[in-house]
C-alpha cells in the first residue's frame, strides 16, 4: 500500500509517517523546504523537497510513484507567503480560477485538483484517531465560574472568526476579547493576549464547516508552555476535532502550572458543557457552563518509605476520594508488599519506579535520605511532601527550594503539629507573645534515634514558635547531651527574638513520661496548650472575678481573671496535613508549610545543635 504525504512543519507529519510505516504503508513525502522535519526522510520510501506554490511538482512526484491517495498535514508559516512562494503553472491556473483566495478556499481547490488527477485526499487523522481530543476536563484544576463564562463567550467568538476564515483561536479575559488569531498563529495570539491580562482563557476550535482533511486545530506541550509564560489559566478546545500531541505529558505540564484543559463538543447546546439559554436564545452577556458531568482526574500519589509513619501516610491517601495511591516504595520489599497488599496498590523496592506514575509523593524515610530522594523527584517534575527535618543541612535545603521554585513545583514539610486542632485554634488567640515555654518529653524508643532529639522532637516546637512570633531569632543559648544514643537525647534552648520575645524550649526522649505542652504569655492573656489531649487553657484579665468555664458552668476563682478551657477531640492531624498537601498540589497553591518554612526551623535547630556539640565537647575534654 502507498500513501502520499504533503508535509509542513511540526511533529504531525513525522508521527504520521512512523504510524503509516508501522501499518504497512510506503510513504511518499512531498515536503516543504524550511518547514518539514529533515528526519522525515528516514521514514519515507521517497521524499521530494518542494517550495510553496509548486503544485505541479507535487502531482508529478505522486504520479511517478503511482500514489493514488494522500494526506496533507503540518504547519506553514503564513508570513512566508509574502517572500518564499514560487508558483508554477498549475498553481497559477489553480488560483486564477478561484473566487475566494482564503485558506480554506485554496486548500479545497488544491484537494479538488489532486482528486481530478486521480489522487484521493484522506483525513489527516485516518491512521491516528487516538490523537483526537476526547471530551471532558482533563486536568486537576477545574475552570471557575468566571472562566466558564469566558469559555462560552470565546466559543461564540472563535466560531464567528472561523466563519470569516480569520483564525482558530481567541483569548478572552474578564468578559473581554484580548486577542484574535491572525496570520501570526496561535502561540503569538496567546502571547499578545497575556500581555493585556493575566489568568486569561484560550479558546481554540475548528472553523464552522471545517474540512477536516486539512488545517485541523492542533495543540501540544508548546501550547501549555506559551500559556504559562503568558499567564493564561484555561485552554478550551473542541473534542473530536483537535489533534493533541504528547497528551499525557501535556496534561502533566498543565497540572504542574495550574492550567485547566477542557475539551467540549462542537455545538453550543450539547455535550458536558452546556449553554444555558432563555426562550429568546443565547444571552451573550451572561454565558454559563454546566460542568456537573466533568470527571476530574484523581491526583496520583506515591509513598516512599512505609515504616512506622509512612504506612499511615499510605493509609490516609488510600482513603481520599480525590487521590489514587499508585504505589508504595521501600527498600524492605516484604514491608512494601505487605502495605501495598492491604491497600490495593503496587509495591516497589526502587523509589525511582514511581516516576511517570505519581504526580506527587510523600517521602517518609530516615533524614539522611531526604535530600537525594526529594531532589530526584523534583528533577522529574513531581511535587513532594517531605517529613521533618527537611534535610540534614541548610545547603541541601537551599538546593531543593531552588529546584522547586525554578520548576514551579510544590514542597511541603511535615511539621505535623501545625495541623493539631488545638494549634489551629491558637491562630485566633495568640497575637504577640512575649514569653514562650515548651516541653516535649518522650519515653525512650529506638525509632528516631538516627538524629538528635533537636531534629527529632524539638524542631516541632521551633516551627510553631517561629510561626507565632513572626520575628528573626537574635540570640541562641543551648545545652544538652547524649545519654543513651550516639546523638543528643536531651536539650534545652533559649531563643531571643529581634522583637523582644523570648522562648525557652526543652526536648527529651529519655523521660519517664510523655508530655507535649507549650505555654505562651502575651499582654492580655496566658495560654497553655496540651498537644496530646488537645486542650487549650486561656487565662485573661477581666474586670469581673476569675471564672472557670466548663461547658455551661462557671466557677468563681480569682478576682479579676477569667479562665476558658477548650478541648478539641475531633480531627486527625496527619489526615489534615496530607489533605492540605493534596489541595496545594491540585490547585497549584502555596503549601501550608513551605520549603522555606522548613528551612527556617532547620536553621534554628542546627544552630542549637552546634552550640550543644561545642559545649559538650569542651565539657568531656576536661580532665
N, C-alpha and C positions, 0 to 999 in steps of 0.2 A: 504494500500500500504506500502511496505517495501523498504528501501534503505540502502545499506551498505556504510559505510564511513571509509576509511583508512586515519587517521588523523595524520598530523605532527604538527609542531609548528605554531605560528602566529594566527591571528584572523579569517582567512578564514574558517577553519572547524567549528568554533563556529557560524559564520554568516550563513553558510550553514545549520547547524543543526536547528537553530531557524527558518529559512525560510522553510525548509523541514517540520518541525513540524507544522508550520502555514498552510502549503499546504495539511496537512493530511497524511504525510508520518511518519511511525515509523522508527526512525533512529537507526541502529545497528552499533556502532562505534568500530573499531579496532584501538586503539590509541597508538602511540609510547610513551613509558615512557620517562620522562625528556624532552619531546618535546611538546606534546599536552597540551592544557589548561585543568587543572583538572575540571574546571566548565563545561566542555563538558558533564560530566555525568548527569548534571541536565537537559539536553535537548535530551538525548538518551534513547531509550527503554531498551537498554542493552549496556554495554561497556566492552571491553576486552583490558587490558593494555598489550602491547607486546614490545619486543625488536627488534632491527634491525636484519633482517635475518630470522625471524620466519614466513616464508611464509605459511608453513603447518598449523600453528596455526590460521592464518587469514582465510584460506579456511575452516578449521574445525568449526570456530566460525560462519561464514556465513551459512554454511550448517546446523548447529544446529538450526538456526533461520529461515531457508528456505528463505534466501536472494538470489535473482536472478539478482540483479543489484546493482552496487556500483560506488562510485566516489573516486578519490584519490586527496588529497589536503593538503596544509600546507608544511612548510619548514622542512628540516632535515639538521642539521649542518654536512656538509660533513666531517669535521675533526673527527667526532665520528666514521667514518667508519674504523679508524685505531685502535680503542680501544673498542667500545661497540657492535660490530657486533657479534651476536650469531646465526650463520646459522643452520637451521635444515636440514633434509634430502631433503625436497622439494627445499629449497634454493640452496643447493649444487648441486642437479641434474639440476636445472634451469641454474646456472652459467656454469656448466660443458658443457652444450650443446650450449653455445654461442661462436661466433667467436670474436665479439667486446664487451667488457665489459664496455663501456662508459655509461653515464647517460641514454641517450635515449634508447640505446640498452637494458639495464637492465629493464627499465620501460615498454618497448614494449613487451619484453619477459614475464614479470610478467602479463601484461594485457592479453596476449595470453593464459597463463596458467589459469588465472581466468575464461576466456571465455570457455576454454576447460572443466572446472569444472562446467559450466552452470551459471556463474556469468558474466553478461554483464557489461563492464566498460563504464560509461557515461562521457560526457564532464563535467568538474568541474563546469562550469557556466550554466548548463542547467536549473537550477532553479533561477539563478542570472544574467540574461543578463544585468541588469541595472548597474552591476559593471564593464562592459567592457568600455574601454575608447572611447568616441566619438571623431570624427576628428575635428581638429581646434586648434587655440591658445586660451587657457582657461584664461589666466591671463591678467592683465592690461599692464604689460610690454611685449613688442614685441621683439623678437630676432633682434639684429643689423646685419649689413651686414657680418661682420667677423664671428659672431656667427652662422649665417645661413650657411656660408661656412663650419664651423666646424661641424655643424649638418650633412651636406651631407657627409663630409669625414667620420665622426663617423658612419654614417648609413652603408656605404660600409664596414667599418672595422668590425662592430658588426655582419654583415651578414657573413663575412668571418670566424670570430672566431666561430660563431654559426655552420657553416658548419663543422668545426673541432670538434664540441661539447666541446668547451673550456668554454664558458660562454655566458651571455646575455647582458653584459654591457661593455661599453668602455668610458673612459674620455678623452676628446680632448681639446686642447687649443692652439690657435695661429697656427693652421695647423699641430700640432704635437700630436701624441698619448701619453698621460700622464700615463694612467693605463688601463689594460685589466683585466676583471674579471677572477678570477681563483677559487680555492677551498674556498677562504676566503669569497666570497659573494659580493653582490652589495655595501652595506654600506662601507665595508672595501676598496673596489675599489675606491669609491668616495673620501674617506679619503686619500688614497695613492696619487690619482691624485691632490687633493687640496694642498698637501704639495709641489708640484712642480710648480704650477701656480694658481694664483687667477683668478676668473672670468671664470672658465672652463665650458665646455659644457659636460653634461652627456647624453649619448645615451643608451637606453635600449630597446631591441626588441626581438621578437621571433626568434628562430633559423630557417633557411630555412627548409621547410618540417616538422615544429614542429607539434608533435602530441598534439593537444590542450586538450586532455583528462587529461593531467598531465603536471606539470612543466611549466605552463603558467607564463609569467613575471607578477610581482605584485609590486605596489608602494603604498605609504601611507604617513601619517604625518611624520613618522620617516625618510623617504627618504628626505623630504624637510628640516627637522632639520639637518640631516647629511650634506646636500649640503650647508646649511647656515654656519655651523661650518667649512666646508672645503673651503668656499669662492666661490663655484660654482654658476653660474648665470642662466644656461639654462638646462632644463630637456626635452629631446625629447624621446617620446615613440611611440609605434606602436598602432594606432587606431584599435579597434575591437579585438585586441589580447593581451591586457594588462588589468589586473584586478586592479582597483583603489579603495582603501578603504578610507572612510571618504572624499569623493571628495570635497564637499563644504568647509569643514574645511581645507583641504589640499590647496585648491585654496586661501582661505583667508590668510593662513600662508605664502604661496608663495608671495602673494601681499604685505604682511607685510615686507617680507625680500627682496623684489625686484627681485624675481626669476621668470623667464618665463617658462611656461609649454606648450609644443607643442605636440599634438598627430597627427601623419601623417599616410597616407596609407602605406601599406607594400611594394608596388612596387615603384621603383625609378621614373618611368615615369608617375605615376598617382597621383591623389589627389590634395589637395590645395597646397602642397609643391611639386614643380616640378623641376627636374634636367634639366638644360639647357645643351644640348649636340650638338656637331657638327656632320657632316656626318660620321666621323670616330669613333664615340662612345664617351663615357664619358671621359672628361678631368679631371682626379682626382687632378690635380694641382690647379684647379680654380673652385671648386664647388660653385654653387649659387642656392639659393632657391627663388622661386617666391612666395611672400606672399600677393599678391594683394587681394586674396579672404579671407584672415583672417578677422574675425569679432571680434574685441577686445571688451570685456565686458565693459559696461559703469560703471564709478565709482558711487557707491550708496552713496548718501549724504542725511543727515537729518539736520534740523534746530531746535535748542532748543531755544524757545523764539521768538515769531513772533509779537512783538510790533512794535514800530516806525521803528527801524533799522532792526530788524530781518526779517520783511516782505520783505525788499529789498534784504537781503541775499537769501531768498527763491525764489524771482522772478529772480534773476541773475542765480542761479543754474538751475532753470527750463528751462532757455533758452539755456543752454550749451549743445552742441551736444554730448559731451563725458561724460555727467553726467546724472544720473537718480535721481531725487528728490523723495526719497522713503517715505518721511513723514515730518510733522512739529509737534512739541510738544509745548504746552503752558498750564499753569495752568488755563488760561481763555479758557475753552473748546469752547465757541462760537467763539472766535477770531481764534483759531486753525482751526476750521471747516470752517470758512469764507475764510481764506487764502488757505487752502487745496482745497476747492471747486473751487476757482478761478484758481488754478494752476494744478488741476487734480491729486492731490496726496492724501495721507491719513493723517488724523488728530489724534493726541494722546494727552491725558491730562497728561500722565506719560511719562517722557523722557526715562525711563528705557525700555519702549516697543520698542524703536528703536534699541536696541542691537540685533544683529543677522540679522538685516535688512539693516543697514548702515555700510559702510566701513569707512566713515568719517563724522564728524558733525561740524556745526558752533554753538557755544554757545554764544547766544546774550541775556543774562539775566542780571539783576542788579548785580553789582560787588560782593555783599555778597554771591551770589550763584555760583560764578565761580569755586571755589576750589572743592566743593563737586561734582558738576556735571562733571567737567573735570576729576577728579580722577576716578569717576565711569566708564566713557567711556575708559580711558586709561587702567584701570584694566580689561576691556573687549576687549582689543586689537583694539580699534577704534582710528584713527587719529583725531586730534582736532584743529579746528580754534577757538580761543577764543578772544573775544573782549577785548580791553584795558579798565582799567588796568588789567593785567594778573590775579592778585589775590589781596586780601586785605592786606596780609602780606608777608614778604620775606620767612618765614618758609614754608608757603603754596606753594609759587613759587618753592622753592628748592625741595619740595617733588614731585611736578608734573614733574619737569625736571628729577629727579632721576627715577621716574616710566617710563617716556617716553624713557629715554636712556637705561634702563635695558631691555625694551621690544622691542627696535628698532622701536619706534613709532615717529610720527611727531607732533610737536606742532608749530602752527603759531599764533602769537599775532597780533591782529587787529590794528596796527598803520597805519591807513588809509592814512595819508599824505605821507608816503613813496612812494605811488603809484600815487600821484598827478603828472601829466605830467611835471609840472614846476620843481618839486623836482627831478624827474628822470633826467631832463636836467641838473640840478645842478651838477650831478656827474662828468660831463666833464668840469665843470667850477671851482668849489670850490676845492682848493688843501690844503692849510694850513692856515685856518682862524686865525686871531689874535684877532679880537673882533667881537662879535655877539650880535645883539639886536633883540628881538622878541616881538611882541604884538599880543595877541589872545583875542579879546574882543567880547562880545556877549550880546545881549539884553536878559533880564531875561526870562527864561522859567522854568516851573516846572520840565520838563524832565531833568534827570541827577543830580538832587539835592540830591540824596541818598549818594553821595560822595562829597568831596571838589572840588573846581574849579581846584586845582592842579592835582587831579586824573582824573577829567573830561576833562579839556581843556589843561592845561599847559603840561601835560605828552606827548602830540603830539610833541611839540617843544623840550622838553627834549630829546625825542628819536631821532629827526632829528639832534639836536646839537651833541649828543653823537656819532652819526653815522659819521658826518662830521669832528669832532675834532679828534676822534681816540685816546684819552688820558684819563687817570684817573682824576676824579674830586678831587682836593686837599682841597678846602675850599668852604663852602656854607654860604651865608648871606641872610636870608629870612625874610620877614614880610608880614602880611596880616590880614584879619579879616572877620568874618561872618557878613553880613549886613542884608540880607533878610531871608536866610535859616538858618538851625541849623549848617551848615558846612561853611567853609571858602568860601566866594564868590569872593574875590579879593585878588591877591597875586603877590608879586614880589620877584625874587631871583637873586642873583649874584653868578655865578659859576666860580670859578677859577680852571684852569686845571694844571696838572703837567707840560705840555709843554709850559705854559705861556699864553695860550688863556684865554680870559675872555668872559663870556656870561651874558647878562642882560636880564632876561626873565620875562615878565608880562602877567598875565591872569586875565580876569574879566568876570563875567556873569551878571553884573548889569550895563552895559554901555548903552549909548543912541544909539549906532550904532554897527553894526557888522564889525569887522576888523580882518584880519588874515595875518600878514606880518612878514617877517624876513629880517634882513639886515646883511650881512657878509662882513667883511673887511679883506683883505689879502694883501700881499706885492705888487702884481701887479694889484689889482682890488678892486672895491667896488661893491657888488652885492645886489640888492634889489629884493625880491620876494613877490608878492601878491598872496596868496594861492587861494583867492576867484576868482579873474579874471584870474588867471594862467599866470600872466605876470612876466617876468624877465627883469630887467634893469641892464646892466653891464657897469660900467664906468672904463675905463682903461687909463693909461698914454700912450701917443703917441707923437712921435716927431712932428707929424702934429697937426693942430688945432683940437680942440674938434669938433666932428661932430655927430649930431643926425641922426641916420639911421632909417627911417620909410619906409619900403618897399624898393623901388629903389631910394628914395630921401634921400639926406644928407644935413643937415643944419649946417653951421659953428656956433659954440657957444663959447667955451672957448679954448684959445690956449693951445696946449699940451695935450689935453684929447679927448678920444672918448667915445661916448655913443652908446650902442647897445641894442635895445629893442626887446624882443621876446614875442609872445603871443601864448599859446597852447590851442586852442579852442576844439580840438578833444581829446577824451579819457574819459573813465569812471573809476575813481579811485577805486571804490568798485568792479566793474567787474574785473579790472586788479588784484586787491588784491585776489579775490576768484579764478581767473584763476591761479594765482601763487600758491595758496594752492593746488588746484587740480593737477597741474603739479608736485608739490613736492611729493604729495601722490602717484600719478600714477607712477612716475619714481623712487620713494624712494630716493629723493634727499633732501638736507638740505633746509629748508624753507627760504623764503626771510627775514622774521622777526622771528627768533628762540625764543624759550622759554628763553634762556639766555639773548637775547637782550631785551625781555620784562621785565625780572628781573632787568637788569641794569637800565632801565628807571624807574622802580618801586622803586628801591633802592634810587635814587636821589629824586624822588617825595616824598617818605616817610620821607626822611631826611629834606626836605623843610617843610613838614607838622609838623614835630616835633619841628622845630625852631619856626614856626609861633604859634603853640599852646603854647609853653613855653613863648614867648614874650607877646602874647595876655593875657595869664593867669596872668602874672606879672602886665600888664597894668590895667586890670579890678579889680585886688585885691587891688590896691592902693586907699586910701581914699582921 
